[in-house]
Amino acid sequence: MFSKTIFLVFLFGLFSANAQNDSITKIDSTSHHLKFNYKQLIIPSVLIGYGVIGLESDQLLSFNHQIKAEVTEDIDEKVTIDDFSQYAPAASVYALNAFGVKGKNNMRDRSIIFLTSYVIMASTVLGLKSISHVERPDGSSNNSFPSGHTATAFMGAEFLYQEYKDKSIWYGIAGYAIATGTGLFRIYNNRHWLTDVAAGAGIGILSTKIAYWINPYITKKLFKSSAESKSTSMIMPFYNGQQYGLGFAKVF
C-alpha cells in the first residue's frame, strides 16, 4: 500500500511540474502587466481540497490510517533529510544565479517574490495548524495539518519553475521531484498524514503563484523609480517546523 502511494504521489509531483504552463507575463523594469488564468488554480485547488475534505471524510481518514499502518510496520528508522530538502528548491534559484545561470528576475525582484510567497505560505500554514488541531501520526502534537515542510518545499519548487521555465523545464521537474520527496519523507517519518502533505503542497504552489501575480503592484509601491539600484538586498526566511525567522543580506 505505501509503495503504491509513493508511486502515485511521485507521478503527481512530476505532473505538477509539467502541467503548469501558465500565462504569467514576464516582469521586467519596463512592464508591469500581469495576466491571470484560472487554470493555474486547478492543481493547487485539487491538492488543498483533498486535504480539507480529508479532515472529515471517513474514507480518506481510513486511507490515512492504512498508510500509517504500513509505515509503522515496515519502517524502523527515521530519516531526517526532509528537514533540509524542504529548502533545496528555493536555494537552488540563488545557487544557479550565483553560478551564472540567470533566471527570469533580478536579485531584488526575485527576493521580493520569494519573501512574499513565504509570508503567504507561513501565515496560511500556521493559521490552519492553530485551528485544525489534527493529531500527528506519531501522537507527538496536535498541529499536523497541513505539512509545513511540504508547503515550504513546493513553494520553492514553484519558485524554481517560474524562474527557469524559459531556460529548461527540467529545472522545474527537479524542484518538484525534491518537493515530492520531502512530502513522502514526512509520511515515511510518521510525522504527517497523506492529507497533510497534499494540502501543504497545494498551499506552497498557490503561495508562489500569488506572489508572482501581485509582485508588479508590490514593486510599484516599494520602488518609485524604474532605474536599477546600485545595491540589492535579500531577505531569506526559514521555518523548520518549530522555529522561524529571517536572515538579511545586502550586496553593494
C-alpha positions as CSV (number, residue, x, y, z in Angstrom):
1,M,0.0,0.0,0.0
2,F,2.7,2.5,1.0
3,S,4.8,1.7,-2.1
4,K,1.8,2.4,-4.3
5,T,1.1,5.6,-2.5
6,I,4.8,6.7,-3.1
7,F,4.5,5.9,-6.8
8,L,1.2,7.8,-7.2
9,V,2.4,10.9,-5.3
10,F,5.7,11.0,-7.2
11,L,3.8,10.8,-10.5
12,F,1.6,13.7,-9.4
13,G,4.6,15.7,-8.4
14,L,6.1,15.4,-11.8
15,F,2.8,16.1,-13.4
16,S,2.6,19.3,-11.4
17,A,5.9,20.5,-12.8
18,N,4.9,19.7,-16.4
19,A,1.3,20.9,-16.2
20,Q,1.9,24.4,-15.1
21,N,2.3,26.1,-18.4
22,D,0.6,29.2,-17.1
23,S,0.3,32.6,-18.7
24,I,2.1,34.8,-16.2
25,T,3.7,37.6,-18.2
26,K,7.4,38.1,-17.8
27,I,8.0,41.0,-15.4
28,D,10.9,43.5,-16.1
29,S,11.7,47.1,-15.3
30,T,9.5,48.4,-18.1
31,S,6.5,46.2,-17.9
32,H,4.1,45.5,-15.1
33,H,1.4,43.7,-17.0
34,L,0.0,40.6,-15.3
35,K,-2.2,38.0,-16.9
36,F,-4.3,35.7,-14.7
37,N,-5.6,32.4,-15.9
38,Y,-8.0,30.4,-13.7
39,K,-6.4,27.1,-15.0
40,Q,-3.4,27.9,-12.9
41,L,-5.6,27.3,-9.8
42,I,-6.6,23.7,-10.7
43,I,-3.7,21.7,-9.3
44,P,-3.2,23.6,-6.0
45,S,-7.0,23.7,-5.5
46,V,-7.3,19.9,-6.0
47,L,-4.5,19.3,-3.5
48,I,-5.8,21.7,-0.9
49,G,-9.3,20.4,-1.5
50,Y,-8.2,16.8,-0.9
51,G,-6.5,17.8,2.3
52,V,-9.5,19.7,3.6
53,I,-12.0,17.1,2.7
54,G,-9.8,14.5,4.3
55,L,-10.3,16.2,7.7
56,E,-13.9,14.9,7.8
57,S,-14.1,12.1,5.1
58,D,-14.2,8.6,6.7
59,Q,-12.8,7.1,3.5
60,L,-9.8,9.4,3.4
61,L,-9.2,9.2,7.1
62,S,-9.2,5.4,6.8
63,F,-6.8,5.6,3.9
64,N,-4.5,7.8,6.1
65,H,-4.5,5.1,8.8
66,Q,-3.8,2.4,6.3
67,I,-0.7,4.3,5.2
68,K,0.3,4.8,8.8
69,A,-0.1,1.1,9.5
70,E,2.2,0.3,6.5
71,V,4.8,2.9,7.7
72,T,4.9,1.7,11.3
73,E,5.0,-1.9,10.2
74,D,7.7,-1.8,7.6
75,I,9.9,1.2,8.6
76,D,12.0,1.2,11.8
77,E,14.4,4.0,11.3
78,K,13.6,7.7,10.6
79,V,15.4,9.8,8.0
80,T,15.7,13.5,8.7
81,I,16.7,14.6,5.2
82,D,13.3,16.3,4.9
83,D,14.4,18.9,7.4
84,F,17.0,20.1,4.8
85,S,15.4,19.1,1.5
86,Q,12.5,21.5,2.1
87,Y,14.8,24.4,1.4
88,A,16.6,22.9,-1.6
89,P,14.4,24.1,-4.4
90,A,14.3,27.7,-3.4
91,A,18.0,27.7,-2.5
92,S,18.7,26.4,-6.0
93,V,17.4,29.6,-7.5
94,Y,20.1,31.6,-5.8
95,A,22.7,29.0,-6.3
96,L,22.1,28.8,-10.1
97,N,22.2,32.6,-10.3
98,A,25.5,32.6,-8.4
99,F,27.0,30.2,-10.9
100,G,25.9,32.4,-13.8
101,V,22.6,30.7,-14.8
102,K,20.3,33.7,-14.8
103,G,16.7,33.3,-14.0
104,K,13.7,35.5,-15.1
105,N,14.1,38.2,-12.4
106,N,17.0,40.1,-10.9
107,M,18.1,39.7,-7.3
108,R,15.7,42.4,-6.0
109,D,12.6,41.2,-7.7
110,R,13.1,37.5,-7.1
111,S,13.8,38.2,-3.4
112,I,10.6,40.2,-3.1
113,I,8.7,37.4,-4.8
114,F,10.3,34.8,-2.5
115,L,9.6,36.8,0.6
116,T,6.0,37.4,-0.4
117,S,5.4,33.8,-1.1
118,Y,7.0,32.7,2.1
119,V,4.8,35.2,4.2
120,I,1.7,33.9,2.4
121,M,2.7,30.3,2.9
122,A,3.8,30.5,6.5
123,S,0.8,32.6,7.7
124,T,-1.6,30.1,6.0
125,V,0.1,27.0,7.4
126,L,0.4,28.4,10.9
127,G,-3.1,29.7,10.8
128,L,-4.5,26.3,9.8
129,K,-2.4,24.5,12.3
130,S,-3.8,26.7,15.1
131,I,-7.4,26.0,14.2
132,S,-7.4,22.4,12.9
133,H,-5.7,20.7,15.9
134,V,-5.1,17.4,13.9
135,E,-3.0,14.9,15.9
136,R,0.2,13.8,14.2
137,P,0.5,10.1,13.2
138,D,3.2,9.7,15.9
139,G,1.0,11.3,18.5
140,S,3.7,14.0,19.4
141,S,1.4,17.0,18.9
142,N,-1.9,18.3,17.6
143,N,-0.6,20.5,14.7
144,S,-0.3,18.0,11.9
145,F,-2.5,19.8,9.3
146,P,-1.1,21.0,7.0
147,S,2.5,20.0,6.5
148,G,4.8,23.0,6.8
149,H,7.8,21.1,5.4
150,T,5.9,20.1,2.3
151,A,4.5,23.6,1.9
152,T,8.0,25.1,2.1
153,A,9.3,22.6,-0.4
154,F,6.5,23.1,-3.0
155,M,6.7,26.8,-2.6
156,G,10.3,26.6,-3.5
157,A,9.7,24.2,-6.4
158,E,7.2,26.5,-8.0
159,F,9.6,29.4,-7.4
160,L,12.3,27.5,-9.2
161,Y,10.0,26.5,-12.0
162,Q,8.8,30.1,-12.6
163,E,12.3,31.5,-12.6
164,Y,13.8,28.9,-15.0
165,K,10.9,27.5,-17.1
166,D,12.1,29.6,-20.0
167,K,15.6,28.1,-19.7
168,S,14.6,24.5,-19.3
169,I,11.6,22.7,-17.9
170,W,14.0,20.2,-16.2
171,Y,14.8,22.7,-13.5
172,G,11.2,22.7,-12.5
173,I,10.9,19.0,-12.7
174,A,13.9,18.6,-10.5
175,G,12.5,21.0,-8.0
176,Y,9.1,19.2,-7.9
177,A,10.8,15.9,-7.6
178,I,12.7,17.1,-4.5
179,A,9.5,18.6,-3.1
180,T,7.6,15.4,-3.7
181,G,10.4,13.5,-1.9
182,T,10.1,15.9,1.0
183,G,6.4,15.2,1.4
184,L,6.9,11.5,1.2
185,F,9.6,11.6,3.9
186,R,7.1,13.4,6.1
187,I,4.9,10.4,5.8
188,Y,7.8,8.0,6.0
189,N,8.9,9.5,9.3
190,N,5.4,9.2,10.6
191,R,5.1,12.9,11.1
192,H,2.2,13.6,8.7
193,W,-0.8,12.1,7.1
194,L,-1.2,12.0,3.4
195,T,-3.9,14.7,3.6
196,D,-1.5,17.0,5.5
197,V,1.1,16.6,2.7
198,A,-1.4,17.1,-0.1
199,A,-2.7,20.3,1.5
200,G,0.8,21.6,2.2
201,A,1.8,21.0,-1.4
202,G,-1.2,23.0,-2.7
203,I,-0.6,25.8,-0.3
204,G,3.0,26.0,-1.3
205,I,2.3,26.1,-5.0
206,L,-0.5,28.6,-4.7
207,S,1.5,30.9,-2.4
208,T,4.2,31.3,-5.0
209,K,1.7,31.9,-7.8
210,I,0.0,34.6,-5.8
211,A,3.4,36.2,-5.1
212,Y,4.1,36.4,-8.9
213,W,0.7,37.8,-9.6
214,I,0.9,40.6,-7.1
215,N,4.6,41.4,-7.5
216,P,4.2,44.2,-10.0
217,Y,2.0,46.1,-7.6
218,I,4.3,45.5,-4.6
219,T,7.3,46.6,-6.7
220,K,5.5,49.7,-7.9
221,K,4.7,50.6,-4.3
222,L,8.1,49.9,-2.9
223,F,10.2,51.4,-5.7
224,K,9.1,54.6,-7.3
225,S,11.9,54.7,-9.9
226,S,12.3,52.0,-12.6
227,A,16.1,52.6,-12.6
228,E,18.2,49.8,-11.1
229,S,19.5,50.4,-7.6
230,K,23.3,50.4,-7.1
231,S,22.8,47.9,-4.3
232,T,20.5,45.0,-3.8
233,S,19.2,43.4,-0.6
234,M,17.9,39.9,0.1
235,I,15.8,38.5,2.9
236,M,15.9,34.8,3.4
237,P,13.1,33.4,5.8
238,F,13.3,30.0,7.3
239,Y,11.0,27.6,9.1
240,N,11.9,24.2,10.4
241,G,8.7,23.1,11.9
242,Q,9.4,24.6,15.3
243,Q,11.3,27.8,14.7
244,Y,11.0,30.5,12.1
245,G,12.9,33.7,11.4
246,L,14.5,36.0,8.8
247,G,18.1,36.5,7.5
248,F,19.2,39.6,5.8
249,A,22.0,40.2,3.2
250,K,23.0,43.3,1.3
251,V,25.1,43.4,-1.9
252,F,26.8,46.7,-2.9
